[in-house]
Amino acid sequence: MADAITGKDVVKMVKDQGIEMIDLKFVDMPGTMQHLAIPPSEITEDLFAEGTGFDGSSIRGFQAIHESDMLLVPDPTTANIDPVYDTKTLSLICDIRDPLTGEAYSRDPRYIAHKAEEYLKSTGIGDQSFWGPELEFFIFDSARFDQTANEGFYHVDSDEGIWNSGKAERVDGGLGQGFRPRHKEGYFPAPPMDTLSDLRSEAVIEMQKFGIKIEKHHHEVATAGQGEIDIVFDTLTQTADNVMYYKYLLKNVAARYGKIATFMPKPLFGDNGTGMHTHQSIWKDGKNIFYGEGYAHMSDTMKYYIGGLLKHAPALLAFAAPTTNSYRRLVPGFEAPVNLAYSARNRSACCRIPAYFDTPNSKRIEFRCPDPTANPYLAFPAMLLAGIDGIRNEIDPGVPLDVDLYDLSPEEAANVEQVPGSLDAVLDALEADSEFLLAGDVFTSDLIETYLDYKRTNELDPMRLRPHPYEFFLYFDA
């Protein structure tokens, strides 16, 4: 919807279009979409100023039980007809407010995104940043998993998986067919090998109804239904909104087909993982300040921004690659973007400068470490603040890495720094290097401490305490 839309406009839309229900959406700290619904009788202009109450103690990373009351305040500019429901439903993304102070809630991830955009303007460096994430995903036919005291397993299946080549029947009961992408050969054969083009097309159509501009969609490298839908760049908060809607709509379109969409970075052993390469640039007075006369036509500003990304990359990954599974993907030696370097074409470097077009408007950085389990309202601001820190302190990223990393001698390779290899390592890095995130009060110490505690308590500790299925293969006969 247009930016000028107001609460009054939304109230009128509800009446004029016969809306039967209004869905209020927001995102918890780990990055999962939450919602509640209200009938049309509850939507007034006051709702957009005063909000509606909910229990913040039941939301991950939010309030303690003795201070649980919070307010959801809908953003009228996010109003869209929601195609997921049979009931005619209007969807609104909400900001969160403290009912006692009336102020924006400091742990609301979307508030972090708003503050990051305002901080950029306050620095004088630029007045807008643009973001273009490339979300990859898998579409499976089934997924089963469980973990108990005496059992732990997972099983995913895909009719398109190369391991199903010997089946007499497809998962859906049809005849077996021999057209399946081999491991690492899914980029990108036409149908009948690509069986999911219609599903992706339908997801694109639904995304466009939400105002998300789409560039292309295609099968990705891995077997078993890995795909990608590329969205056109937009401003930081708008792009974060688009990422959340992208995930929401793709999962629901897949469900219509009786399939399951997942953004888990590494659901398959021995095949490509799923990333979210994030393109970013800063503009001022309508001009891209990343374009210049340097290497690959980049400006000094862009060079220093890269310096900030590389310097703070270990801490950034706590938000940008935020799961234990993220580090099954970020493994050295497997074409993963693990090298703390930049290059115009080298895809194993953390920062790439795309060379498809070389015009002022197209000049951007592609930060390749993130994956789509990231909360975009936290990951995008963290990257922006790292880049701004690089600009303000003129952090030199060194010389570009344009050689084939696999041709380097052991001595040369040892000089190329790499990202940390585990979630606990990047959380430690964030704890040690968080000062740059506090600039402009974008992040707060409370939010960072809450995030660290949540990740360690709810993800690291449970993983450490449980036996891994492969340990039985390795050690049961010891």
N, C-alpha and C positions, 0 to 999 in steps of 0.2 A: 504494500500500500504506500501511497505518497507520504512523505515525511510530515506534511501539514495536517494530516488527519487528527482529529481531536476526539475526546470522549463523547462529545455531543454527536459527532459524525457516526461513531460506532453505535450509539443508542438508536439513531435513526436507521442505520443499516440493519440492525436486528429486527426492527419493525417492518421495514420495507421489503426485506428478503425472506421474511417468515422463518427466522432462525428459531430453532426449537431448544437449543442448549448452547451454553457458552463454556468452553474448556479453558481453564486457566493453567498455564504451564510455567514451570521454573526448573532450575537445575540445582542438584545438591553439590556438595564440595567435590566428590570424586568425578562428577560429570554425567550422572544419569538423570534423564528427564523425569520429572514428577508432574502430577496434575490433579486437579479437582474440577468438578463441573457445577455450574449454577444455572437455574432456569432463567428465561428472559425477564421474569418479574423482578429479579435481583439486580439487573444491570441498569444503573442510573449514572448520570454524570458524576455524582458523588463517589461512585466506586473508583473512578480514575484519579481521585484526589485522596480518598480516605482508605481505600483497599478493603479487603475482607480477611478475617482472621483464620489462622491455622496453627497447628501444634508443631513448633519448631524443634521440640525435643525428640521427635520421631524421625527427623531428617538427618542423614549422615553428615557430621561435621558442623552442625548448627548448635542449638541451644541445649543447656542442661535442663532437667525436668522442672527445677524450681523457678525457671525463668523462660517458660516454653512458649508463651503467647507471642506470635509474630503476625505481620500483615503482608498479604499479597496485593500489590498495586499494579493493575494491568497497564501495559504500554499500548496506547491506542494505535500507534504506527505499525504494530505487528499483527493487526487484525487480518485474518484470512479464513475462508471457508475450509474446514478440515475434511479431507476426502476419506479419512480412515473410518468414520462412523456412518452407520446407516441413518441414524438420526441427523437431521440437518444441524450441523454444529459449527459455531464460530470459535476459532482458536486465537488466544491472546497470550503472549509471553509477558511474564510479570517480573517486576523488581520487588525486592523485599525490604520492609521497613520495620524499625523497632517501634512498637506502639507507645512506649513510655516517653521516648525522646522525640518521636516523629521523624527521626533521621534515617537515612539509608543504612541498611544493616551491613556492618563491616565484613561479615563473612559471606555475603551474597556474591557468588562468583561474577555475576553480570555487572555488579557495582564496580568490581575490579576493572572490568573492560571499559566502563564509562570513564573511570578515573585515569586510566592509561591514555585515552584519547585526549582528555583535558590536559594531562601533564605534558604530552608532546607539544600542544599549542603553547603552553606556558614557557617552554624552553626557548622558543623562537626558532628552533631548528626546522620545523615544518608545521603545517596546519592539518595534514591528513596523512594517515598511513593506510596502505592498501594491502589486502591479504588474499591469497589464492591457494587454499589447501587442496591437495590431491588425495582424497580418501580412497583407499583400497579396501576390499572386503572379500569374504567368501560367502557363497550361497551353497549350503548343504541340503541334502534331502532329509537327513535326520541327525540328531545329536543327543547322545545319552551320556550321563556322567553322574558319579556319586562318590562320596567319601564318608566312610564310617570308621568305627574303631578297628574293624577287622577287614576292611575292604576299601579299595580305591581304584576307580577305573574311569576311562572315557572312551567313547566310540562315536566317531563321526562317519557319515557315509554320504556318497554322492554318486549318482548314476554317471556323472561325467568323470569320476575319478579313475585314473589309469589302473588302479587295483581291481576295478570291476570289469576289466576286459574279458575275463573268463566266465562271467555270469551268463546263464542261459536266459534269464529274464531281468529286465530293468527293475529298479526299485519301485516304480509305479505299476509294475505288473505287465508291461509291454514286452516286446521281443528285445533281446539283447542287440546292441549295435556296436560296431567296431570303431566308431569315430570318437576317440577320447584324447585330449591333449596329454602327451607324455610329460613326465616331470620336467619343469622349467621350459616347456615348449608351448605354453598357452598364449603367447603374445604374437599375433592374435589372429588365429585361423577363422575362416568364415564358417557359417553353418554348413553341414550338420554337426561339425565338431563343436562349434560354439552353440550350446543348447539354450543359453540364457539371455539371448539378445532381446527377445520380446519382454522378458521380465525387467531387464534394465531399462528398456524403452518406456515401459509403463511407469517405472519409478521416476524417470526423467519428466514425463508428462505431469505427474503429480507434483514434482518439485517446482515445475514452471508455474503451476497454479498457485503456489505459495510465493511467487515472485522471485524465485531463485533462478538466476540466469545460468544456463548450462552450455558448456563448450563442446563436450563430446562424451561418449561412453564406449567402453570396449572391454574385451576379456583381458585379463592380466596374465603374467608369466606362469603362475602355478597351475597345476591341474585342479580338478574338483571344484570348478566354478569360481575361481578368483576373478574379480572384476574391478573396474574403476569407472567412476562418473566424475568428470571434472567440472567444477563450478567456476564461473567467471568471478574475478577478483572484486572485492568491495571493501568498504571501510571496516575497521576492526570489530566493533560490536555487531554490526550487521552481518559480517561474515561468520562470527561465532554463532549468532542466531541461525544462520543458514546451515552451519555444520550440524547443529542439534536437530533441525528439521530434516536434513538429509538423512541422518541416521534413523530418525523416527519413521520417515516415510518409506525408506528402503526395507526396514524390518517388517513393516506392515504390508507392503506390496509382496514381499517374499512369502509372508504368511498366507496371502490370498492364493498363491500358487501351491500351497502345501509344503513350502520349503522354509529354510531358516537362514537368515542373514546374520553374520557375525563380523565384528570389527576387531576380534582378538588378533594380536599381532602374529602369533605363530601357532596356529592350530594343527599344522601338519609337520611331521618330521621329514627332513630331507627334501623339502620343496621351499619355494620362495615365501617369505613372510609378507605381512601387510603393513604398509607405512602410510604416513600422511605428510608427504613432502610439502613444505609450506613456503610459498612464494611471498615475498614482502618487499615493500618499497615505501619511501617517504616523499611526499610532495609538498611544495610551498608555492603559494600564489599561482596555482594551476600548472606548475612545472615539476617534473620528476628530478629531484636533487641527487639521485643516484647516477645520473648520466654525466659522463665527463670524458676526459682525454687520456685516462690511465689505462691499465691492463684491461682488455675486453671492454673498452669504453666505459669504465666506471670512474666515478668521481672520488676525490679523497674522502668525502663524507661517507660514501658507500664502503670504501676500504676500511675506514675506522669502525663502521657499523659491523662489518664482518669481524674485525678485531674483537669487538665486544662479544659477539656471539661465540667466537672460539674460546675466548678467555673464560667466559662464564658457562660454557657448554655443560660441564659436569653438573653444576647446580640447576641449569635450565632443564635437564633431562628429568629431574624430579617431577616436573610438571608436564613436559613434552613427551616423555616415554615412561609413564608413571606406574607400570605394573611389573611384577616379576616376569611375566611372559614376554614383556618388551625386550628382554635381554636374551631371549632365545632367537630373536631376530638380529639384534645388534651384536653380531659375532664376527671377529676379525677373520679375514681370509675367504669370505663367502660373498663378495661384492656388496656387503652391507656398508652403509655410510658411517663408518666408525672412526675415520681419520680426521683429526683436528687440523684441517687444512682447507684451502679453497681452490677452486679450479673452474675454468670455463666449460670443461666437458667431462671431467673425471667424476664418475658417479659414485666412487667410493669415498670421495671427500665429503665432509659434513656440509660445507657450503659450496654450492654450484652456481655459476652465472650462466643461465640458459643462453644458448647461441642460436636458437631458431630464427630470431629476428634481432637486428641490431639497430634499434631506433630509440630515441629518447624516451618515448612513452612505454616501451617494453622492457627497459632496463630494470632488473630486479635481482634479489638474492633468493635462491632456493635452499632453504635449510632442510636437510634430508633426514635428520635423526628422528623427528616426531613420528608418532603413530596415532591412529584414531581412537585409542582408549583415552587420550588426553582430554581434559576438560578445556575446550577452546577459550572459555572466558578467563582461564588462568594461564594457559600456555601462550596465547598470543601476546598478552601484556608482558609476560616474563621475557619473551624474545625481544619485544620492542624496548623494554627497559635495558636489557643487555646491550642492544645496539646503540641506544642513546648514550649509555655509559661509555661505550667505545668511541663515539663521536666526541663527547665532551672531554675525554681524556686522551684523545688521539692515539688509541691503541692500535699499533701496527700489527697486522696479521702475518707479516713476513712475506716470503715469495710464494707465488701460486705453485700448486703441485700438479703439473700437467703430464708427468710421466706415468707409465703403467706401473702401478704399485707392486704388481706381482713379478715385475722384472727387476725390482730393486735387490741389491745385495743385502744380506742380513745386517751389515753395518749401517747401510743407508736406511733400511726399514726401521731400525732401532731409533732413528732420529725423528721419526714421524709419531707424534703423540696420538693416542687414541682415547675414545670416550671410555668411561668406566663400564665394567661388564656386569653390573648387578644393580638391582633396585636399592639394596642397603647402601651401596657405595655412593649412588647419586643423592640419596637422602642425607648421608653424611656430608657430601659436598654442599648441598643446600644449607645445611646447618652452619657450615664454615664460611659460606660465601652468599650471604643474603642481603648485604648492605645495599647493593645496587637496586634491589627490589623495593626498598623502602623510600626511594626518591619520590618526591611529590606525594607521599603518603598513599601511593597506589596500592601496594601491599602493606599489611601491618604485621608487626611482630606476632600479634595474637593469631592471625590467620596462618602464618607460616608455622608457628608452634603447633597449632591445632592440626594442620595438614600432616606434619611430621609424625605427631602422636597417632593420628588415625592410621597412616600407612604402616607404621611399625607394629601397632597393636593388632590391626585387623587383617594385614596382608603378610608382613614379614614373619611375625611370630607363628601364625598358623602354618605357614609353609615350612618353617624350620622344624616344627614339632612333629610333622607327619612323615611316615616312610613314603618314599617314592616307588611307584610300581617297578621301575627299572632296577631299583636296588635289590629286589628279589631275584631278578635275572643275574645280577652281578654277584650277590653275596649269600644267597640262601644255602648254598652247599659249602660254605666256608668251614 
